[in-house]
Amino acid sequence: MAPKFKDGDVVATFSGKWVSYIHTAMAYSAFVGALCVGLYLHYHKIVQNEFYGYPQEWFPSVSATIGDRYPERSVFMLFIALTSGPRFALVALWYILTRRNNSSLPKFVAGVGIFRTLTCGGWTYVTSTDDHDWHDIFMISYLVATLPWTLGCLALSPRNPAALKYRKIFAGAFFGTLVPLIYFFIQHKVHRVAGAYTIYAFFEWTLVLLDVAFDAVTVVEFANFEIVVKDVRGISRGTGNQAVADAVLEKEKDKEVGKVFAGGFAWSGVLDAAADVYVGFTFWSMLTALGLCVWYFPLWHMGISGYEVMVMSTVSPFLLGIKSLRYLVVKNVRICHLLSLSGLLSYLAKSPENRLFSAGFGVWMACLSWAATFYAERSQPHRLEARISAFSLGLIASSIAKFAFWTNNPIWPIMHAPNGGWNKVGLALAVVAILRSTRSTASSGADMQAPGPTKGSPTLAGLGLAGLFFAMHSLLSDSSTMILWVWEGYPVRGPLAVPHGAWTLLAMGFGLVIGLFAPTFARSWAFYGIGSIGAAVLTTSSHWVGYYGALTLAVYVMAAAPVLISQAVRHSPGSTFGLGFLIYNVMVLAHVWVVAYAFVPGGPIMREHTDWVQTAMMLLIGCGVFSATGQPKSPSIQKYKGKPNPAARKQRSYYLYVLGGLELMAIAIAYLRFPSYNYTPYHPETKSVTAGIWTIHFSLDNDMWSSEHRMRDVIKELEIDVIGLLESDLQRIIMGNRDTTQFLAEDLGMYVDFGPGPNKHTWGSALLSKFPIVNSTHHLLPSPVGELAPAIHATLDMYGEYIDVFVFHSGQEEDPEDRRLQSEYLAKLMKETPRPAILLSYLVTKPGEGNYNNYVGEKSGMRDIDPSDWDRWCEYILYKGLRRSGYARVSRSTITDTEIQVGKFVIGQPEGTNEMIPEEQVPEGLRFPALFRGQGVRGHAYHVFNEPRYYA
């Protein structure tokens, strides 16, 4: 019988520390028990992975241990089930321990704890064999929730030195272990290093031990609890141990960081912030789509079309220089924002021209609306900061959306339902977000001045905006852009678009936080110097060194945004935002001319001068910094009219919550998109290779729709193992900062090598392969006059034999000397390789004439896949040291302007003859798919010969 007291506090008594003891014991028993059983019963099976087994790999990973094998799976499930009760009790006791008046953080942390417990059950009881997708969803949800749980527990930890010490040690070790964990996983998956998975497994088991150990520290505080439930020292009522977060607030009560997360939490505030950010997301979605829509027309006209004038849609803020118009726009800013949604509606227009005009009008209204919004809020610094935060977070949200959708934004005008567009959802959310976000502004139309004196030059402020907007758009609107700047081929010596795109997004978020909390530092010349060094390193270096420069630049640009925009709104928006967007347009054109110099008047002046563009960008930002440094320090958002402004601090916290959510989303996407690297060719039983070449016209089809899905379908149905893609570099503003190869590689299960990067000034070449790419080198062939000719020289491991594959795009017809020099360079390159080789190319020559004889014959050592095919000019497939078994030409449908050429080769057999044989004599695994005979499918059919050709 429990003892009774008149106050009724005590019902039963046992120490709360037993909750921690039982939880720790059950959790460790689950993992250690499964490991012991697995090692005893299935050792060789659980150390085996897709590449190696014992003795190269000699210790199993967590997933292999607790997976599908009986009885270790059952041992793990049993003890994890027994862990659930103590786990829920641990979360409940932690909430009781840390709850405080006027603070919702303990509730949030408790909710995260419950969520982690439920998702743990999800990935435990739904294995990857049962349902791979749901297993991954539960697993990544659990891992993502670990971050707020850990940080929340640290913030709420009572001031017990021993407990706090161990929590910091275990948390630091946990997150520190993630770095080598990812490194050795990439060594295993990408580089296929023997033994790397064993080292990865040790780090994975370390994470498990640290995760449980972090929660085991609660034994220190729970020793002060008795169950059920008497708080013997009053700590749950705030009369005992004081929380660390409270101590920080008391010690640094005048510091901004300490106040931001103090006070209550309201979902309405989060929804307001989310609505603002979504409006920013729609702005960046429309702005990044404009150049892409414009690009369609010079692309199909092969020169200036006249539609390029639509890039000037951004200069609408010049209208705000007229006082009456400014009053009208500011007073009706909601209507202006709603009118800008024509940019999202443009996908409904069937005609490319009408789609461009609709998108252009949307950008016109969006630029006008945002400039007016900033101007309307300038009298209240905290409201202005909220709009700037939303604008900047909108860019991060846009980049994350592209990260999730393989570099396409799902609400662009080039997207619709058949190619993965979410246009209707995006539009509906935009309407709701605008209606909520524009309920009020600080000004109803009147010119309300910003606090304090206004110093600095409006012209310099406008130039600063130009540099800022250009940097944000050209480098940060896609997480893979700067990664491809520093990519130089295999073996991997630098970052990958996945998972390291998440690093770029994290750097952007970190930069914005610096801009909000340390504006004095953000506008300092010292920080500007750091950003300039980052830009220089990115422009001049490759691999990890170049990427570190990219991350530095990303941090700086996002930190500069609040400072430069705050300074610009102190002047007339016509003279700052209008001028800013005008010069931004000039920068966009210069950014294109560095590669399109052969097609525009005066273009050769800018030929291959990305360094000039980067220098001009930083000088323009420097103009803005110069203007901002002349401005006296702006009033802090802590005060409004000289009085404390807790609402402003709380408002800032909501935008930081949104930022945190976005960054967690980026990490989750990186995890879910990480490639499996377990690719196999279509017909390994015949040791055959189907190789193709296709000029994809920048992944815009004849009707201005993004063409990745249609390309994927035909490549899969043709069973192509290795394909070269030309005109594939889309990492420029005018092309949407996209990368088609990411979607194709992940969906088709292929390795990918993105050819000379965006800073190498070519139209692009890429290689996709079912076979591992052992080594690759990127070449820029001699081009003294015309456009640069890119080439990839890759060595592939095909069925245990090294085969060289060349992907090459020759210069245009107008420059014969360029093409001659390029043919001699490539012929020498192919002649020098001692290995069998395949050339997938765009040569611009007639069979048997001129430069053809450099590519084919003694100079190169290469043979034409079909010398009798006289009807060629652009695409050619050449080979040596392999048996060529088949050749086909496939019509393009409306995807591009160039057909697909495909050849079949057999590894390990001599070259053979040019004698053609009927298909009946060809083994089934060496035949081309019958799907494309006759009328074919979706506009793709064998043409020219009307059937494939086969050879003895």
N, C-alpha and C positions, 0 to 999 in steps of 0.2 A: 504494500500500500504506500502510495506516495505521501510524503509529509504534507501537512496542511498548515497554512499560515492565514491569518485573518485577512491579509491583503490579497490572497488568492494568486500570488505570482507563481508559485511553484506547483507543478502538477507531477512532474517526474524529473529526475536529475541524472544526467550523465554528460561528460565533457564534450563540447562541440568539436574538439580536436579529432574525435573518432570518425567524424564525417570525412575529414581530410585523410586520415589513415586508411579508411576503407576504400575511399575513392582511388588513392594512389596504389594500394595493393591490388585492387581489381583491374585497374588499367594496365599496370605493369604485367600482371599475370596473363592478361589477354595477349599481349604482344610477345612476351618472353615464352609463354607456354606454347604458342603457335610456332615460334622459332625453334624451340627445342624439339617439338614433335616433327616439324618439317625437316630439320637437319638429320634426325634419326631415320625417318622413313623414306624421304624423297630427296635426298641431298643433291644428287646429280641433276634431277629434274628442275629443282627450284633455283639452281644457280645458272641454268641454261637461259640464254636470251636469243634474240633473233640473229645475232652475229657469232657469238662464241659460247662455249660451254667450259666445263672443267677440262684442263687445269687453268686456262686463261682467266676464267671467272670462277671464283671460289667462295664467294659469300653472297647470299640471296638478298634481294631488295625486299622492302616491306610488302609491296603489292604481291610479289611472287610468293611470299611466305603465308600471307593471310588470305590468299585468293581462293581458287576453286577446289583445291585438293582436300580430300577427306583423309584423316580426321582433323588436320590442323585448322581448316576453315571453321569447323564446328567448335573447336577449343576456343578460337578467337571470338566467335559469335556468342558463346556462352558467357565468357567473362565480360565482354563488352555489354551484354544485357544486364549482368549483375552490377556493372559500373553505373548504369543509368540512374538508379535510385540515389546513391550518394552524390552523383553529379548534380541532379536537380536540387538536392539538399544543400550542396556547396554553393550553388548560385543563389539560392534563397538566403542562406546565412550571410553571404557576402553583401547582398542588398540590405539586409537588416543592419549589418555592421556599418555600412557607408552612407545610408540615406541621410539627407539633410534637408532642412526647410529651404524653399526657393531654389532648389537645384534639381534638374531633371536628369543629370548625368548618371546617377546611380540606377535610375529606371532604365535608361538607354543601355547601360552596361549589362544589367540583368537580362534585358531582352536579347542582347547579343549572345549572352551565355546560354539562354534557352535555345536560341536559333542554332548555335554550334552543336548543342547536344542532339537536336533533332537531325541536323545534316550529317552528324557522325553516324547516327543510325541509318541514314540513307545510303551512304557509301559502304557501310558495313554489310547491310542485308541485300543491297542491289549491287552485285559484282559486275565487273566489266563484261563478263560472259553473259550475264543475265540481260543487261541493257547498257551498252557502253556509254551512250549519250547521258543517260540519267546518272550513272555512276560518276561520270566526269562532272556533271552539274552539281551533285551533292558534294563531291570532293573539293571543287574549286570554291564553292560557297563556304565550306568549312574553313579552308585556308584563308580566304579573303576576310572572313569574320574574325580570324585570329588577331589581325592587326588592331581593330578597335577594342577587342577584349583585352589584349595585353596593355595597350596604352591607357585604356580606361581604368584598369586595375592599378596601374602605376600611379595615375593621377589621384585615385581615391584611397590609396594605401594609407592606413593609419601610420602615425609617426613612430614606428618601431624600427630602430636602426638596423637590427639584424634582418627583419623581414624585408625591408626596403632594399637592403644590400643584396640579398639573394634574388629578389625579383629582378633587379637591374642586371645581375650577372646572368640569370637564365634567359631574360628577354634579349639582352645584347648578344648572347651566344646563339640564341635561336635565329635572330635575323642575320647575324653574321654568318651563320652556317649556310644560309640561302645562297651566298655568292659562290663558294666552291661547289655546292650542290648543283647549281645551274651550269657551272663551268664543266664539271665532269660529265653531266648529262649530255651537253653539247659535244664533248669529246667522244662520247659513246655514239650518239645518234648521227651526228654530222660527219665526224672524222673517223668513226668506227675503230677507235683505239682499243686494242685488246687490254682487258683489265680495268678500263675506265669505269665500267658499270659496277664493278666490285667496290671501287673507291666511292662512287656515287652512293652505293648501298649503305656504306658506313655513315656517310653524312645524313642519309635519309633516316636511318635508325637513331642517329644523334638528335635529329629534330623531334622524333617521337619521345625520346627520353626527356628532352628539355621542355617539351610542351606539357607533359605530365608533371615534371618537377616544378614548373612555374606555379601550377595550381596547388602543388603540395605545400608551398610556403604558407598557405592559409592556416596550417596547423598552429602557427605562432599566435595569430589573432584569435582563432577559434578556441584556443585553450582558455580564453576569458569568457566563453559562453557555456551555459549549461542548458541542456535540452530537457524538457520543453518548458517554455522558453523563459529563462530568467537571465537578464543581463546583469551579472553580478558587479560590474564596474561602471555601468551607465554609458558605455562607449557608443551604443546605438543611438542614444539621445544627444550625442555631441558633447556630453559632460566629461567624458574620459579622454581618450586619445584624440588629438586633433588631426584632421586629414592633411596630407601633404599639399593638396590644392589650396586648402584654406590658408596654410602657412605661407604659401607663395603669394597669395592675394594680400595677406596682411603685410608681408615684408616689402612687396613691390606694388602697393596699392595705387601709386601714381603712374605706374607704367601701363602702356596701352595693351600689351600682350596679356597681362594678367587680368584685365577687365573684360576682354572680349567674350570669354566663355562663362563669365560670372552671370548670375541672375537666372531667370526662368527661361523656359523653352516653349515656343508656340508653333504648332504646325502651320498656322496661317502665315507666319513669317517665312517658314521654309518654302511654302507654296508660292509666296510672292517672289522670293529669290529665284526659285526654279522657273517661274514664268518669265522673269526678266532675262534669265540666261537663255531660255528657249527662243526668245525674240532675238537675242544676239546670235544664236545658232542659225536662225533663218536668214539673218543678214549675211553671215559668212557663207551659208549655203548658196545664196543667190549670187553673191559677188564672185565666188570661185567657179560658178557655172557660166558666168557671162563670157569669159575668154574662151571657154570650151565651145560655146555656141558660135562665137565669132569665127573660131578656127576652122569650123566645118567648111566655110565658103572659100577662103584662099586655098584650102586643102584640095578642094575639087576643081577650082579654077587654075590651080598650079601657079598662082601669082596673086597680085592685088585684085580684090573683087569689088571693092567699094563698101562692102558691109563692115569693113574694119572700123569705120567711123563709130560704130556702136560701142567701142571701148570707152568712148567719152561719156557714156551714160552716168559715170560717177561724179561728174562736175556739177550736178544739180545744187550743191550747197552754195554756189555763187549767187543763187537767187536770194539767199538769206541776207545778202548785203543790201537788199531793198527793204527798207523799214516796214512798209505796209505788208509786203509779202511775208516778211519774217513774223510779224504779228499774227497773220492769218495762219501760217503753218504751225507756229508754237501753240496757238489757241486750239487748233484742230489736229494735234499731232497723232491722236488715235486714228482719225480717218486716214491720215497719210501712211501710217503703218499698215493699216488694212489694205490700202490701195497697193502697197508694195508687194502684197501677196500674189499679184499677177505673175510674179516671177515663179511662184510655186505652181500656179495654175497653167503655166505655159506648156507643161507636158501634154495637155489635152489638144494642143494644136498639131495637126498632122503635117502641115507644111513646115519645113525647116525655117523658111523666112519668117513666118508668123510666130514660130516658137522663139526665134531670136528677138523679134520686136517685143514680144510679151516679156521675155526675160530681161531685156534692156530697160523696159519701163519699170519693171520691178526693182532693178538696181537703182534707177534714177530716183524713185520714191524712197527706197530704203536709205540711200545716202543722205537725202534731204531730211528724212525723218530722224535719223540718228544724230545728225549735226544739230537739228532743232532740239532734240531731247537733251543732249549735253548742254546746250546753251540755256535751255529753260531751267535746268537744275543748278546753274552755276552759283546762285545766291546762297545755297545751302550745301556746304562741303560734303556732309555725310550722304545726301541724296545724290550728289554728283558722283561720289565714290561708288555708290551702289550701281549707277548706270555704267560707269567705266568697268567695274568688276563684271557686270553682266556681259558687256561687249567683249571683254577679254576671255571670260569663261566660255562665251559662245564660240570663240575660235577653238578653244580646247575641245569643246563638245563636238564641233564639226570635224576636227581631226580624229577624235575617238570614233565617231560614226564611220569615217572612212577606214579607220583601223579595223572596225568590225565588218565592214562590207568590202574588204579587199581593195581599198583605195578609191572606191566609188562612193559618193554621197547618195543615200537612197532616195533623197527628195530632189535631186537634180532634174532638169528638163530632159536630159538624155536617158533617164531611167523611167521605166513603167513596169507594170506587173510582170510581163513576160521575161524581163531581164533582172528581176529582183528588186524593183522599185517599191518604195513605201509612200508614194506620193499622197494618197488620200489620207493616210494616218498623219503624215507630216503637216498637211494643210489644216486638218481639223485641230491638231494641237496648237498650231500657230495662231489660229483664230482665237482659241480660248486663252492662250498666253498673252496675246496683245490686249484683249479685253480686260484681263486682270492687271497686266503690267502698266497700262496707260490710264488707270482710273484717275490719277491726278499727277500734276507736276508742280514744282515750286513756283512756276510762273504761269499765268493764264494768258500770256501774250505780251505782257509789259516787259521792257528791258530792265530787269532787276540786276543790279551790279553784284559782282562777286565780292566777298569780304576783303577789306584791306586795299591798299593802293595797287594799281596795275602797272607793272614795269615790263620791260622786254619788248622785242619787236614782233608785230603780228606776222611779218613776212618770214622771219626766222622760225617762228612757231609753226607756220604753215609748211615750211620746208621740213621741219622736224616730223610733222605728221606724215609727209610724203615718204620719208625714209622708214618711219615706223610701220605704216600700212604696207609698204612694199616688202619689208623684212618679214612681217607676219604672214603675208600672203605667199611670197615666193619660197620661203624656207620652212614655215611652221604650219601651213595649212594641210600638210600630210606628214605623218610621223616617219615615213620612209624616205623622204626627199633627201635629207642630208646624209642618211645612211648610204644611199646609192651614190652620193658624191664621193664617198671615201671607199667604195667597193672596187676591188681590183682583181677579182677572180679567185679561183681555188688554188691551193688550199685556203680555207677560211682564216683570215688574219685580222678581222675586224668585226664590227657589229653586223647583225642580220636584221632584216625588216621585222621579222618575228623571231625572238621575243623583244628585241632591243628597241622597237618602236615605242614600247611602253616607257623606256628610259627617257626618250625625247619628251613624251607627254608629262612625265614626272618633273623633268627639268622646267618645262613651261609653267607648271603649277607652282613650283618652288620660286621661280622668278616673279610671278604675280604676287605671292606672299611678301617677298622682299619689297616690291613696289608699294604695297599697302602699308606695311609696318615700318619700313625704313625709307620714306620718301627722300629724306636728305641725302642718304647714301645713294639712292637710285638716280638722283640727278647730279651726282658728283662727277668731276672729271676723272677721278681715280677709277670709278666703276666704268665710265665710258672707255677708258683705256683698256680695262680688262675685256670689255665686250669687243673692242677693236682687235685685240690680240686673238680672241676666239674666232672672229671673222677671217683674220689672216691665216690662222692655222687651218681652218676648214678649207679655205681656198687653195692652199699650197700643199697640204699633206693628205696622206691616205691612211687607211686602216684605223687602228684605235686612236692614234695621235690626232688624226683629222677629226674623228668623232668627238674626242674630248673638246676640241675647239668648237664643234657644233653644239654640244651641250652648254658650253660657256656662253655662246652667242644666244641660244634659246633662253637661258636664264636672264641674260641682260635685256633682250628685246621685250620680254614680258614684264620685267621690272620697270622698264622705261615707259610703258604704256600709260599707267596712271599719272605719272609726272608730266608727260608731254601733252596728253589730252587735257589735263587740268589747267595747264598753262595756256593752251590754245583757246579754251572757252572764255578766257578773260578778255579776249578781243572779239571783234565782229566775226561771226562764223563764215561770212562770205569771204573774208580776206585770209582766214586760216584754213578752214575745211575745204573751201572752194579751191584755193591755191594748192593745198595739200593733195587733193585728189587729182588735180591737173598734172602736177609733177609726178605723182604716182603713176599716172598713165604713161608719161614719157619713160619712166623707169621700166614699165611693163614692156613697152615697145623695144627699148634697148636690150632688155632681157631676152627677147625673141631674136633680135637682129644678130646676136652673137653667133647664132647657128643658121638663121635664115638669110644671111647676108647676100646669097646668090640670087635672091628673089625680090629684093626691095631696093629702091633708089638709094644710093649712098651706103648700102649695107656693108661693103668691104671695110669701111672705116671701123666698124664694130667687130669685125671678124675675130672670133676666138678670144674676146676680151671680157670674159666673166670677171676677171680681176678688176677691170675698170668699173663694172656694174657694182661689185661688192664695195669698192672704195667709195663710189658715189653714194651708195646706200648709207654707209657709216658717216660720211661727211654731212649728209642731210640730217641724220639723227643728231650729229654734233651741233648743227644749227639750232635744233630744238633744245638741246641741253644748254647751249649758250644763252638762249632766251630765258630758259627756266632758272638758270643760276642767277640771273639778274632780278628775279622776283623774290621779294621778302617771303619768309617762311609762311605758308598758308596756315590758317587756323586748324587746329587738330579737330578730328571728329569727336574728340572727348567732350568738346564744349560747343555750345551754340549760344550766341549772344552773351558770351562770358560765363555761362552757367553749365554745370555738368549735364551731359547728354547721354544718359544710359541707353536710350532707345537707339542711338547711333551705333554704340558698341554692340548691342544685341543684333542689330541689322547686319553688321559686318560678320558676325559669327554665322549667320545663316548662309551667306555666300561662301564662307569657308566650309560649311557642311556640304554644300553643293559641290565645291571643289574636291573635297574628300571622296564623295560618292563617285565623281567622274574618274578620279585616279584609281579607285578600287575597281571600277569598271574596266579601265585600261589594263590593269594587271590581270583581271579575269580573262579578257579577250586574248591577251598574250599567251596565257596558259592554254586556252581552248584552241587557239590557232597553231600551236606549236606542231610542226610537221612530224609525221610518224617515221619517215625515212625507211620504210620497209617495202620499197617499191620493187615490182617484178615486171619484166617485159611480157608482151601479149602471148608469144609463142616460144617459150624457152625450150620446149621439146625438140624444136627444129634448129635451135641456136641461130635463129634469124633475127634480123633487125629491119624494121620498117622506118625509113628516114624520109623526112619531108622538108620542104621549103615553102614559106608563105610570106608575102608582103601584106601586112595586116592594116595598113593605112590608118595607123594611130587609133585603132579600136573604135572608130566611128563608122557605122554602116552607111549605106546610101541614103537612108532616111533620117540620119542624125541620131540614131539610138546607139547606146553602148553595146558592143558586139561580143563581149567575153563569153556569154552563155552560148551563143550560136557557134562561136569558134570552138568552145569546149565540146559541143555535141559532135561536130564533124571530125575533130581530131580523135575523139574516143571511138567513133564508129569506123573510122579508117584504120584503127588499131595502130596508130603511129607511136613508135618507141622513142624516136629522136626527131625533133623538129627545130628548124631555125626560123625565127620570126624577125622580119625586117620592118623598118619604120615603126619601131616599138618603144622609143624613148618618149614618154609622156610627162616627164617630170619638169614641166614648165607651167607658168600661170596660164598661158594660152591653150594648154592641153589638159588643164585640170589637175596638175600634179598627181598623176595616176601611175599605176604600174600593173598592166594587164597580166604580167607573168605570175604575180602572186596568186591570183584566182586560179589561173590555169594549172599552175604547179600543184597547188593544194588539192584542187578538185580532181585532177587527173592522176595524182600520185606520181610526181616527177621531180627530179632535181632541176634547179634552174640557175643559169648564169646570166645575169643582166650585163650586157656588153659595156663598152666604154660609157662611163657615167654621164649624167646631165652636164657636168662641168667640162666634158671633153668635146662638146659642140658637134655632135653627130645626130642623125635622125634615129639612130639606135639599131642595135642588133641584140638578139637574145637566143639562148639555147635552152631547150627543155629536153630532159632525158630520163628515161626509165632506168638507165644504168648510172652507177656512181660516177661523178666527175672527179677524177683523181687530180687533175691539174688543168688550169686554164690561164691563158695570157690574152690580154686585150691589145689590139694594134690599131693605130691610126695610120692608114696608108698614105703615100705621097699625094698631096692635093694642092699644088701651088696656086691654082686659080679658083677652082670650083668648090663644091661642098665636100666636107671631109668624108672619107670612106672608112667605116668601122669594120673590124674583123675580130672574131673570136677564134682562137686556136685552143681546142680543149682535147684532153686525153681522157677517154672513157674506159671503164673496166667492163668489157662485154664478155660475159661467160668466162671470166678468168684471163682474157687476152686484152692487152691494151690497144685501143683503136683511136686514131686521131680524127677529130671532126672539126672542120672549118666552117664558120658561118660568116658570110661576106656580102657587103653591099657596095657595089661600085659607084663611082661618081656619075653625074648626069651626062646625057648625050652631048650637051653643048661644049664640053671641055675634053676634046680628044686626047690632049697631051696628059691630062690627069689620068685618064683611063689607061693609057699606055703604061705610064709609070706604075700605076696600081697593079696592072696585070703582071708586070715583071717582078714586083715585090712579092706578090702572092705566089707566083710560080716558084720563086726561089724558096719561099717558106715551105711549100708543099713538097718540093724536091728534097729538101734537107731532112725531112722526117723519115726515119728508118721503119716506121710502123705502118701498117695498113691505114688507109685514110679515106674519108668521105668529105666532099665539098658541097655545101648547101648554099647556093649563091644567087646573086642578082648581078649579071655581068654586062648588060647593055651591049650586046654584039650579036652578029649573025653566025650561025654554025659554019665552021670551015673558013671564016674570013677574019682578017685583021687580028685583033687581040685574042680571039678564040684560040689561035695557035700557040699563044703563050700559056693559056690555061690548060690546054689539052696537048699532050705529046711529050717529046723528050725534055723540054724545058721544065716541065712540072712533074713528069712521071705519072700524070693522071689520065684516066680514060673517061670518055663521055658515056653516060648511062645508056644513051641511044643515039649513035651518030646519024642514024637515018631520019631522026626527027628534025626536019628543016624549019619547022614553023615555031621557032623560038627567037626571043630577043632579050628578055629580061632574066627569067629564072633558068638555072641549070643545076643539075646534080652530076658531079664527077666522082670518081673513086679510083683506088688502086689497092692491090693486095687482098681483095675480097671477091667472092663469087657474087656477081649481080644476078638475081633470079627474076626480078620483075620491075616494071615501070608503069606508072599511070599518071594521067593528068585529069584533075577533078575541077569542075566549074565552081566558081566562088559564090554563086547565088548573089544576094545583094549585100554581102558582108563587107567587101572591099573591091578594089579595082583589078585584082590580080588573082589568077588561079592558084590552086595547090598542086605542086608536083611531088610525087611520092615514089620512092624506090625501095625494093626489098633486096637485102643482102644476107648471105650466109657466112657466119664467122668460122674461120678455120679451114676453108676450102679455097682452091686456086681460082683465079679470075674467070675462067671459062671463055666462051666465044660469043659472037654476036648473032648466032643462029637462034631464030625464034622457034618456039615450040607451042603446041596447043595447051590450053589450060588443063585438059584431061591428064596430061603427063606430069602435072605439077602436084606434089603432095599437098594435102588439105591445109596444113599449117603455113604453107608458102603462098597461098592464094590471097588475092585482094578480096574484100567483102563484096558479095553479090548485091548488097543493098543499093549500090550506086550504079547498077546497070540500067539501061533504058532511060526512063525519066528520072531515075534516082530518087532522092528524098530531100524535101525542103529546098529545092533548087540546086542541089549538089548532084552531079552525075559525071561519069567518065565521058570525056569529050575529046575532040581532035581525032583520036583513034576510035572513040566510042566504046572502047573496052581496054582492059589492062593488057600489057605485053609481057610475055614470059620468055626466058632465055635458057639455053642449054648450059 
